[in-house]
Amino acid sequence: MLADSPARAAQAILIAAGEGLLEAQALLGQILLDGRGIEQDRTLARRWFEIAAQRGHLMARNMLGRCHEHGWGCVADPSVAAGHYRQAAEAGLDWAMYNLANLLATGRGVAENQPQALALYRRAAELGHAKSMNLLGRYLEDGRCCPADPQAAALWYRRSAEGGDFRGQFSYAAMLAQEDRIDESLAWLRKALDGGNASFLRVSSETLMDANHPELRAMGHAYRRRLSQLIGAVAT
């Protein structure tokens, strides 16, 4: 009975979306994008995001940007994505601020503008966006477009880590390791290991394998084992 519950939920969402319920229209876009309880259809997902976005749904506008950035149901065009992110960011959506900042930081679809990226990461971080907190910490740690402030960086890394972002957990763990607080560092590295994706585990394992402390290097081996598990799961 539980096995078909996602399909039943998808059917209810589909009906509600067809009846004009705004939240259901945005949610229908998401489940179509993910193929959760319904056959995956990225083109149709993009269309429902567009419908909800035109009616003022900010997360749908952000997700429409994601579709254009990554080519989900359309030709990838980060410049179009930037326009959607900007609309939602100016309306106060933290995820859109983060996504627009990522484009500005890398010069994809827009001219590279590190000060604007920093300002957006800061705004989103102050709204409680954990991924932006981590990136704000990086700017502060590196002194990029702002005076270097390791103490402020550590505070933002900790907030990001506590907010559940695996990259923030790794960043905070790295600062703890620099202070020789190895046990605390290992605890956060374990959390990051549990939540990290393959790309993160690949890069982070290499960093840990070069560490001076043997327990950190051992954690690097754990990251590699977890990476192998994830790759194996995708292959099967």
C-alpha positions as CSV (number, residue, x, y, z in Angstrom):
1,M,0.0,0.0,0.0
2,L,2.8,2.4,0.8
3,A,4.6,1.6,-2.4
4,D,2.0,3.4,-4.5
5,S,1.7,6.5,-2.2
6,P,4.0,8.7,-4.3
7,A,1.9,7.9,-7.3
8,R,-1.3,8.8,-5.4
9,A,0.3,12.0,-4.1
10,A,1.4,12.9,-7.7
11,Q,-2.2,12.3,-9.0
12,A,-3.6,14.7,-6.3
13,I,-1.0,17.3,-7.2
14,L,-1.8,17.0,-10.9
15,I,-5.5,17.5,-10.2
16,A,-4.9,20.5,-7.9
17,A,-2.5,22.0,-10.5
18,G,-5.1,21.6,-13.2
19,E,-7.6,23.4,-11.0
20,G,-5.3,26.4,-10.7
21,L,-3.8,25.9,-7.2
22,L,-0.5,27.9,-7.4
23,E,1.5,25.8,-4.9
24,A,0.4,22.6,-6.7
25,Q,1.6,24.0,-10.0
26,A,5.0,24.7,-8.7
27,L,5.1,21.3,-6.9
28,L,4.0,19.5,-10.1
29,G,7.0,21.0,-11.9
30,Q,9.3,19.6,-9.2
31,I,7.9,16.1,-9.2
32,L,8.0,16.0,-13.0
33,L,11.6,17.2,-12.9
34,D,12.5,14.5,-10.4
35,G,10.2,11.7,-11.7
36,R,8.8,11.3,-8.2
37,G,5.5,9.4,-8.3
38,I,5.1,10.3,-12.0
39,E,7.0,9.7,-15.2
40,Q,9.9,12.1,-15.5
41,D,9.3,14.8,-18.1
42,R,11.6,17.8,-17.9
43,T,10.0,19.7,-20.7
44,L,6.6,19.5,-19.0
45,A,8.3,20.3,-15.7
46,R,9.7,23.5,-17.2
47,R,6.3,24.4,-18.5
48,W,4.7,24.1,-15.1
49,F,7.4,26.1,-13.5
50,E,6.8,28.8,-16.1
51,I,3.0,28.8,-15.4
52,A,3.6,29.1,-11.7
53,A,6.3,31.7,-12.1
54,Q,4.1,33.9,-14.3
55,R,1.6,33.8,-11.4
56,G,4.2,35.1,-9.0
57,H,5.6,31.9,-7.4
58,L,9.2,32.8,-6.5
59,M,10.6,29.3,-6.1
60,A,9.0,28.3,-9.5
61,R,10.8,31.3,-11.0
62,N,14.0,30.1,-9.5
63,M,13.5,26.6,-10.7
64,L,12.7,28.0,-14.2
65,G,16.1,29.6,-14.0
66,R,17.6,26.2,-13.0
67,C,16.0,24.6,-16.1
68,H,17.5,27.2,-18.4
69,E,20.9,27.0,-16.6
70,H,21.2,23.2,-16.9
71,G,19.2,22.5,-20.0
72,W,16.4,20.7,-18.3
73,G,13.6,20.6,-20.9
74,C,15.1,23.3,-23.0
75,V,18.4,24.4,-24.5
76,A,20.8,25.4,-21.8
77,D,21.3,29.2,-21.6
78,P,22.7,30.7,-18.4
79,S,22.0,34.2,-19.6
80,V,18.3,33.4,-19.6
81,A,18.7,31.7,-16.3
82,A,20.3,34.8,-14.8
83,G,17.3,36.8,-15.7
84,H,15.0,34.5,-13.9
85,Y,17.3,34.3,-10.9
86,R,17.5,38.1,-10.8
87,Q,13.7,38.5,-10.7
88,A,13.3,36.1,-7.8
89,A,16.4,37.5,-6.0
90,E,15.1,41.0,-6.2
91,A,11.8,39.8,-4.7
92,G,13.7,38.4,-1.7
93,L,14.2,34.6,-2.5
94,D,17.5,33.4,-0.9
95,W,17.9,30.4,-3.3
96,A,17.7,32.8,-6.3
97,M,20.3,35.1,-4.7
98,Y,22.6,32.1,-4.3
99,N,22.1,30.8,-7.8
100,L,22.6,34.3,-9.4
101,A,25.7,34.8,-7.2
102,N,27.1,31.5,-8.6
103,L,26.7,32.8,-12.1
104,L,28.3,36.1,-11.2
105,A,31.2,34.4,-9.4
106,T,32.0,32.3,-12.5
107,G,31.0,34.6,-15.3
108,R,28.5,32.2,-16.8
109,G,25.7,33.9,-18.7
110,V,26.7,37.3,-17.2
111,A,29.9,39.2,-16.8
112,E,32.0,38.0,-13.9
113,N,31.4,40.3,-10.9
114,Q,32.9,39.1,-7.7
115,P,31.7,42.1,-5.5
116,Q,28.1,41.5,-6.7
117,A,28.4,37.8,-6.0
118,L,29.7,38.5,-2.5
119,A,26.9,40.9,-1.8
120,L,24.3,38.3,-2.9
121,Y,25.9,35.5,-0.9
122,R,25.9,37.8,2.1
123,R,22.2,38.7,1.7
124,A,21.2,35.1,1.3
125,A,23.4,34.1,4.3
126,E,21.8,36.7,6.4
127,L,18.4,35.2,5.5
128,G,19.6,31.8,6.7
129,H,20.7,30.1,3.5
130,A,23.3,27.5,4.6
131,K,25.1,27.1,1.3
132,S,25.5,30.9,1.0
133,M,26.9,31.0,4.5
134,N,29.7,28.7,3.4
135,L,30.6,30.7,0.4
136,L,30.5,34.0,2.3
137,G,32.9,32.3,4.7
138,R,35.3,31.5,1.8
139,Y,35.3,35.2,0.7
140,L,36.0,36.3,4.2
141,E,38.7,33.7,4.7
142,D,40.5,34.5,1.4
143,G,40.0,38.2,1.7
144,R,38.4,38.2,-1.8
145,C,36.6,41.6,-2.4
146,C,36.7,42.3,1.3
147,P,39.3,42.4,4.1
148,A,40.3,39.0,5.2
149,D,38.6,38.1,8.5
150,P,39.3,34.5,9.6
151,Q,37.2,34.8,12.7
152,A,34.1,36.0,10.8
153,A,34.8,33.2,8.3
154,A,34.8,30.6,11.1
155,L,31.5,31.9,12.4
156,W,29.8,31.7,9.0
157,Y,31.3,28.2,8.4
158,R,29.9,27.1,11.7
159,R,26.5,28.4,11.0
160,S,26.6,26.7,7.5
161,A,27.7,23.5,9.1
162,E,25.0,23.6,11.8
163,G,22.5,24.4,9.0
164,G,23.3,21.1,7.4
165,D,25.4,22.1,4.4
166,F,28.1,19.4,3.8
167,R,30.5,21.8,2.2
168,G,30.1,24.1,5.2
169,Q,30.7,21.2,7.5
170,F,33.9,20.5,5.6
171,S,35.0,24.1,5.7
172,Y,34.4,24.4,9.4
173,A,36.2,21.1,10.0
174,A,39.2,22.4,8.1
175,M,39.4,25.5,10.3
176,L,39.1,23.4,13.4
177,A,42.0,21.2,12.1
178,Q,44.1,24.3,11.6
179,E,43.6,25.0,15.3
180,D,44.6,21.4,16.1
181,R,41.0,20.7,17.4
182,I,41.2,17.3,15.7
183,D,38.4,15.5,17.5
184,E,35.9,18.3,16.7
185,S,37.2,18.4,13.1
186,L,36.6,14.7,12.7
187,A,33.1,14.9,14.0
188,W,32.2,17.5,11.4
189,L,34.0,15.6,8.7
190,R,31.9,12.5,9.5
191,K,28.7,14.6,9.0
192,A,30.0,15.9,5.7
193,L,30.9,12.4,4.6
194,D,27.3,11.3,5.3
195,G,25.7,14.1,3.2
196,G,28.3,14.7,0.5
197,N,27.8,14.0,-3.2
198,A,30.3,12.3,-5.5
199,S,31.9,15.5,-6.8
200,F,32.5,16.8,-3.2
201,L,33.8,13.5,-2.0
202,R,36.3,13.2,-4.8
203,V,37.9,16.6,-4.2
204,S,37.7,16.5,-0.4
205,S,39.3,13.0,-0.2
206,E,42.3,14.4,-2.1
207,T,42.6,17.3,0.3
208,L,42.3,15.0,3.3
209,M,44.9,12.5,1.9
210,D,47.4,15.3,1.9
211,A,46.8,16.3,5.5
212,N,49.6,16.0,8.1
213,H,47.5,14.4,10.8
214,P,47.1,10.6,10.4
215,E,43.4,10.6,11.6
216,L,42.6,13.2,8.9
217,R,44.3,11.0,6.3
218,A,42.3,8.0,7.5
219,M,39.2,10.1,7.0
220,G,40.4,10.7,3.5
221,H,40.3,6.9,2.9
222,A,36.8,6.8,4.3
223,Y,35.8,9.5,1.8
224,R,37.2,7.5,-1.0
225,R,35.4,4.3,0.1
226,R,32.1,6.3,0.2
227,L,32.8,7.7,-3.2
228,S,33.3,4.2,-4.6
229,Q,30.0,3.1,-3.1
230,L,28.2,6.0,-4.7
231,I,29.8,5.4,-8.1
232,G,28.9,1.7,-7.8
233,A,25.3,2.5,-6.9
234,V,24.9,4.7,-10.0
235,A,26.5,2.0,-12.2
236,T,24.0,-0.6,-11.0
